[in-house]
Amino acid sequence: MTDKAIAKRIKQYRKQSGLTQLALAEKMGVDSNTISRLENSKHLPSLETAESLARVFGVTVTDILGR
C-alpha cells in the first residue's frame, strides 16, 4: 500500500471518529505534529503507532495499513 493511501485512511478514520488531530494525539499520547505528519504522508506509522491508531478507531492494524 502506498504512503498516501495509508495517510488518507488515517485521516478518514479520524474524521469518522469525530476527532481533531489534537484530540487524536492526546488519546494516543503523542504530539499533534505526529498526526499531521502521518496524514500528510511525511511519516509512516510504526507498528506501535498503527496499533494505537487501531485501538482508538476500533479497527484492525490491517485496516490502518492496508493489505
N, CA, C and O atoms as a GROMACS GRO file, in nm:
protein
  268
    1MET      N    1   0.085  -0.118   0.000
    1MET     CA    2   0.000   0.000   0.000
    1MET      C    3   0.089   0.124   0.000
    1MET      O    4   0.197   0.124   0.060
    2THR      N    5   0.044   0.225  -0.065
    2THR     CA    6   0.126   0.346  -0.075
    2THR      C    7   0.116   0.431   0.052
    2THR      O    8   0.020   0.420   0.129
    3ASP      N    9   0.216   0.514   0.070
    3ASP     CA   10   0.216   0.605   0.184
    3ASP      C   11   0.091   0.693   0.182
    3ASP      O   12   0.030   0.718   0.286
    4LYS      N   13   0.055   0.741   0.063
    4LYS     CA   14  -0.061   0.831   0.051
    4LYS      C   15  -0.190   0.760   0.088
    4LYS      O   16  -0.279   0.820   0.147
    5ALA      N   17  -0.202   0.633   0.053
    5ALA     CA   18  -0.323   0.557   0.086
    5ALA      C   19  -0.335   0.539   0.237
    5ALA      O   20  -0.444   0.550   0.293
    6ILE      N   21  -0.223   0.511   0.302
    6ILE     CA   22  -0.224   0.496   0.448
    6ILE      C   23  -0.262   0.629   0.512
    6ILE      O   24  -0.345   0.633   0.603
    7ALA      N   25  -0.203   0.737   0.466
    7ALA     CA   26  -0.232   0.870   0.519
    7ALA      C   27  -0.380   0.903   0.503
    7ALA      O   28  -0.443   0.955   0.595
    8LYS      N   29  -0.434   0.873   0.386
    8LYS     CA   30  -0.575   0.902   0.358
    8LYS      C   31  -0.666   0.822   0.452
    8LYS      O   32  -0.766   0.874   0.502
    9ARG      N   33  -0.629   0.696   0.476
    9ARG     CA   34  -0.709   0.612   0.565
    9ARG      C   35  -0.706   0.665   0.708
    9ARG      O   36  -0.809   0.668   0.776
   10ILE      N   37  -0.590   0.706   0.755
   10ILE     CA   38  -0.578   0.758   0.892
   10ILE      C   39  -0.668   0.882   0.907
   10ILE      O   40  -0.741   0.894   1.005
   11LYS      N   41  -0.660   0.971   0.810
   11LYS     CA   42  -0.742   1.092   0.815
   11LYS      C   43  -0.891   1.058   0.811
   11LYS      O   44  -0.971   1.117   0.883
   12GLN      N   45  -0.926   0.963   0.726
   12GLN     CA   46  -1.066   0.922   0.713
   12GLN      C   47  -1.118   0.865   0.844
   12GLN      O   48  -1.227   0.902   0.890
   13TYR      N   49  -1.042   0.775   0.905
   13TYR     CA   50  -1.084   0.717   1.033
   13TYR      C   51  -1.094   0.825   1.141
   13TYR      O   52  -1.186   0.823   1.223
   14ARG      N   53  -0.999   0.919   1.142
   14ARG     CA   54  -1.003   1.026   1.242
   14ARG      C   55  -1.130   1.108   1.227
   14ARG      O   56  -1.198   1.138   1.326
   15LYS      N   57  -1.161   1.146   1.104
   15LYS     CA   58  -1.281   1.227   1.081
   15LYS      C   59  -1.408   1.150   1.114
   15LYS      O   60  -1.501   1.206   1.173
   16GLN      N   61  -1.413   1.022   1.078
   16GLN     CA   62  -1.529   0.939   1.110
   16GLN      C   63  -1.549   0.928   1.261
   16GLN      O   64  -1.661   0.914   1.309
   17SER      N   65  -1.438   0.933   1.334
   17SER     CA   66  -1.444   0.924   1.479
   17SER      C   67  -1.477   1.058   1.543
   17SER      O   68  -1.495   1.066   1.665
   18GLY      N   69  -1.485   1.164   1.462
   18GLY     CA   70  -1.518   1.296   1.514
   18GLY      C   71  -1.406   1.359   1.595
   18GLY      O   72  -1.432   1.440   1.684
   19LEU      N   73  -1.282   1.322   1.564
   19LEU     CA   74  -1.168   1.372   1.640
   19LEU      C   75  -1.088   1.475   1.561
   19LEU      O   76  -1.074   1.463   1.439
   20THR      N   77  -1.038   1.574   1.629
   20THR     CA   78  -0.941   1.665   1.569
   20THR      C   79  -0.805   1.597   1.576
   20THR      O   80  -0.788   1.496   1.644
   21GLN      N   81  -0.708   1.652   1.505
   21GLN     CA   82  -0.573   1.599   1.515
   21GLN      C   83  -0.523   1.608   1.659
   21GLN      O   84  -0.458   1.515   1.709
   22LEU      N   85  -0.553   1.717   1.726
   22LEU     CA   86  -0.510   1.735   1.865
   22LEU      C   87  -0.576   1.632   1.956
   22LEU      O   88  -0.509   1.573   2.041
   23ALA      N   89  -0.705   1.610   1.939
   23ALA     CA   90  -0.776   1.514   2.024
   23ALA      C   91  -0.722   1.373   2.002
   23ALA      O   92  -0.705   1.297   2.098
   24LEU      N   93  -0.695   1.337   1.877
   24LEU     CA   94  -0.639   1.205   1.848
   24LEU      C   95  -0.501   1.192   1.911
   24LEU      O   96  -0.468   1.090   1.971
   25ALA      N   97  -0.420   1.296   1.896
   25ALA     CA   98  -0.285   1.293   1.953
   25ALA      C   99  -0.292   1.274   2.105
   25ALA      O  100  -0.214   1.196   2.160
   26GLU      N  101  -0.384   1.343   2.170
   26GLU     CA  102  -0.397   1.331   2.315
   26GLU      C  103  -0.438   1.190   2.355
   26GLU      O  104  -0.387   1.135   2.452
   27LYS      N  105  -0.530   1.130   2.280
   27LYS     CA  106  -0.574   0.993   2.310
   27LYS      C  107  -0.459   0.893   2.294
   27LYS      O  108  -0.452   0.793   2.366
   28MET      N  109  -0.370   0.922   2.201
   28MET     CA  110  -0.258   0.832   2.172
   28MET      C  111  -0.134   0.863   2.255
   28MET      O  112  -0.043   0.781   2.263
   29GLY      N  113  -0.131   0.981   2.317
   29GLY     CA  114  -0.014   1.020   2.394
   29GLY      C  115   0.103   1.062   2.307
   29GLY      O  116   0.219   1.041   2.342
   30VAL      N  117   0.071   1.123   2.192
   30VAL     CA  118   0.175   1.173   2.102
   30VAL      C  119   0.150   1.321   2.076
   30VAL      O  120   0.047   1.376   2.115
   31ASP      N  121   0.245   1.385   2.010
   31ASP     CA  122   0.233   1.525   1.974
   31ASP      C  123   0.141   1.538   1.853
   31ASP      O  124   0.138   1.450   1.768
   32SER      N  125   0.067   1.647   1.846
   32SER     CA  126  -0.025   1.666   1.733
   32SER      C  127   0.050   1.675   1.600
   32SER      O  128  -0.006   1.645   1.495
   33ASN      N  129   0.176   1.717   1.604
   33ASN     CA  130   0.256   1.720   1.482
   33ASN      C  131   0.275   1.580   1.424
   33ASN      O  132   0.287   1.562   1.303
   34THR      N  133   0.278   1.481   1.511
   34THR     CA  134   0.290   1.342   1.466
   34THR      C  135   0.170   1.305   1.380
   34THR      O  136   0.186   1.244   1.275
   35ILE      N  137   0.051   1.341   1.424
   35ILE     CA  138  -0.070   1.310   1.348
   35ILE      C  139  -0.069   1.385   1.216
   35ILE      O  140  -0.104   1.328   1.112
   36SER      N  141  -0.028   1.509   1.218
   36SER     CA  142  -0.019   1.587   1.095
   36SER      C  143   0.077   1.522   0.996
   36SER      O  144   0.045   1.510   0.877
   37ARG      N  145   0.192   1.480   1.043
   37ARG     CA  146   0.290   1.414   0.954
   37ARG      C  147   0.235   1.284   0.897
   37ARG      O  148   0.257   1.253   0.780
   38LEU      N  149   0.164   1.208   0.979
   38LEU     CA  150   0.104   1.083   0.931
   38LEU      C  151   0.001   1.110   0.822
   38LEU      O  152  -0.004   1.040   0.721
   39GLU      N  153  -0.082   1.212   0.844
   39GLU     CA  154  -0.190   1.241   0.750
   39GLU      C  155  -0.140   1.310   0.623
   39GLU      O  156  -0.213   1.315   0.523
   40ASN      N  157  -0.020   1.360   0.625
   40ASN     CA  158   0.035   1.427   0.507
   40ASN      C  159   0.145   1.345   0.439
   40ASN      O  160   0.225   1.398   0.362
   41SER      N  161   0.146   1.217   0.468
   41SER     CA  162   0.241   1.123   0.405
   41SER      C  163   0.387   1.159   0.428
   41SER      O  164   0.473   1.122   0.348
   42LYS      N  165   0.415   1.230   0.536
   42LYS     CA  166   0.553   1.266   0.566
   42LYS      C  167   0.621   1.163   0.656
   42LYS      O  168   0.742   1.164   0.675
   43HIS      N  169   0.538   1.072   0.710
   43HIS     CA  170   0.587   0.975   0.806
   43HIS      C  171   0.496   0.854   0.801
   43HIS      O  172   0.373   0.869   0.802
   44LEU      N  173   0.551   0.734   0.797
   44LEU     CA  174   0.471   0.612   0.806
   44LEU      C  175   0.458   0.573   0.953
   44LEU      O  176   0.553   0.589   1.030
   45PRO      N  177   0.343   0.521   0.993
   45PRO     CA  178   0.330   0.481   1.133
   45PRO      C  179   0.414   0.358   1.164
   45PRO      O  180   0.421   0.264   1.084
   46SER      N  181   0.477   0.359   1.280
   46SER     CA  182   0.545   0.238   1.329
   46SER      C  183   0.436   0.138   1.364
   46SER      O  184   0.318   0.173   1.368
   47LEU      N  185   0.476   0.015   1.390
   47LEU     CA  186   0.377  -0.086   1.430
   47LEU      C  187   0.307  -0.043   1.558
   47LEU      O  188   0.186  -0.060   1.572
   48GLU      N  189   0.384   0.011   1.651
   48GLU     CA  190   0.325   0.058   1.778
   48GLU      C  191   0.221   0.169   1.753
   48GLU      O  192   0.114   0.168   1.814
   49THR      N  193   0.254   0.262   1.666
   49THR     CA  194   0.161   0.370   1.634
   49THR      C  195   0.038   0.317   1.562
   49THR      O  196  -0.074   0.359   1.590
   50ALA      N  197   0.059   0.225   1.468
   50ALA     CA  198  -0.054   0.165   1.396
   50ALA      C  199  -0.147   0.091   1.493
   50ALA      O  200  -0.269   0.098   1.479
   51GLU      N  201  -0.088   0.022   1.590
   51GLU     CA  202  -0.169  -0.048   1.691
   51GLU      C  203  -0.248   0.051   1.775
   51GLU      O  204  -0.365   0.027   1.808
   52SER      N  205  -0.187   0.162   1.811
   52SER     CA  206  -0.254   0.264   1.890
   52SER      C  207  -0.368   0.327   1.810
   52SER      O  208  -0.478   0.348   1.862
   53LEU      N  209  -0.342   0.358   1.682
   53LEU     CA  210  -0.448   0.412   1.596
   53LEU      C  211  -0.564   0.315   1.586
   53LEU      O  212  -0.680   0.354   1.597
   54ALA      N  213  -0.532   0.188   1.565
   54ALA     CA  214  -0.636   0.086   1.552
   54ALA      C  215  -0.721   0.078   1.678
   54ALA      O  216  -0.844   0.065   1.670
   55ARG      N  217  -0.658   0.084   1.795
   55ARG     CA  218  -0.732   0.081   1.922
   55ARG      C  219  -0.827   0.200   1.932
   55ARG      O  220  -0.944   0.183   1.967
   56VAL      N  221  -0.777   0.318   1.903
   56VAL     CA  222  -0.859   0.439   1.913
   56VAL      C  223  -0.978   0.433   1.817
   56VAL      O  224  -1.089   0.470   1.853
   57PHE      N  225  -0.953   0.385   1.694
   57PHE     CA  226  -1.058   0.382   1.593
   57PHE      C  227  -1.146   0.258   1.599
   57PHE      O  228  -1.250   0.253   1.533
   58GLY      N  229  -1.106   0.158   1.676
   58GLY     CA  230  -1.185   0.035   1.684
   58GLY      C  231  -1.177  -0.049   1.558
   58GLY      O  232  -1.274  -0.113   1.518
   59VAL      N  233  -1.059  -0.047   1.494
   59VAL     CA  234  -1.037  -0.123   1.372
   59VAL      C  235  -0.911  -0.208   1.390
   59VAL      O  236  -0.849  -0.207   1.497
   60THR      N  237  -0.872  -0.281   1.287
   60THR     CA  238  -0.751  -0.362   1.295
   60THR      C  239  -0.633  -0.286   1.239
   60THR      O  240  -0.649  -0.186   1.168
   61VAL      N  241  -0.513  -0.333   1.270
   61VAL     CA  242  -0.392  -0.274   1.213
   61VAL      C  243  -0.396  -0.288   1.061
   61VAL      O  244  -0.352  -0.198   0.989
   62THR      N  245  -0.448  -0.400   1.012
   62THR     CA  246  -0.462  -0.420   0.868
   62THR      C  247  -0.551  -0.314   0.806
   62THR      O  248  -0.526  -0.268   0.695
   63ASP      N  249  -0.657  -0.274   0.877
   63ASP     CA  250  -0.743  -0.166   0.828
   63ASP      C  251  -0.665  -0.037   0.814
   63ASP      O  252  -0.687   0.040   0.720
   64ILE      N  253  -0.574  -0.012   0.905
   64ILE     CA  254  -0.493   0.110   0.900
   64ILE      C  255  -0.389   0.103   0.788
   64ILE      O  256  -0.376   0.197   0.709
   65LEU      N  257  -0.317  -0.007   0.782
   65LEU     CA  258  -0.204  -0.018   0.689
   65LEU      C  259  -0.242  -0.070   0.552
   65LEU      O  260  -0.166  -0.055   0.456
   66GLY      N  261  -0.358  -0.131   0.540
   66GLY     CA  262  -0.399  -0.189   0.412
   66GLY      C  263  -0.346  -0.330   0.398
   66GLY      O  264  -0.276  -0.382   0.484
   67ARG      N  265  -0.381  -0.388   0.286
   67ARG     CA  266  -0.343  -0.528   0.263
   67ARG      C  267  -0.225  -0.537   0.171
   67ARG      O  268  -0.179  -0.647   0.141
   0.00000   0.00000   0.00000
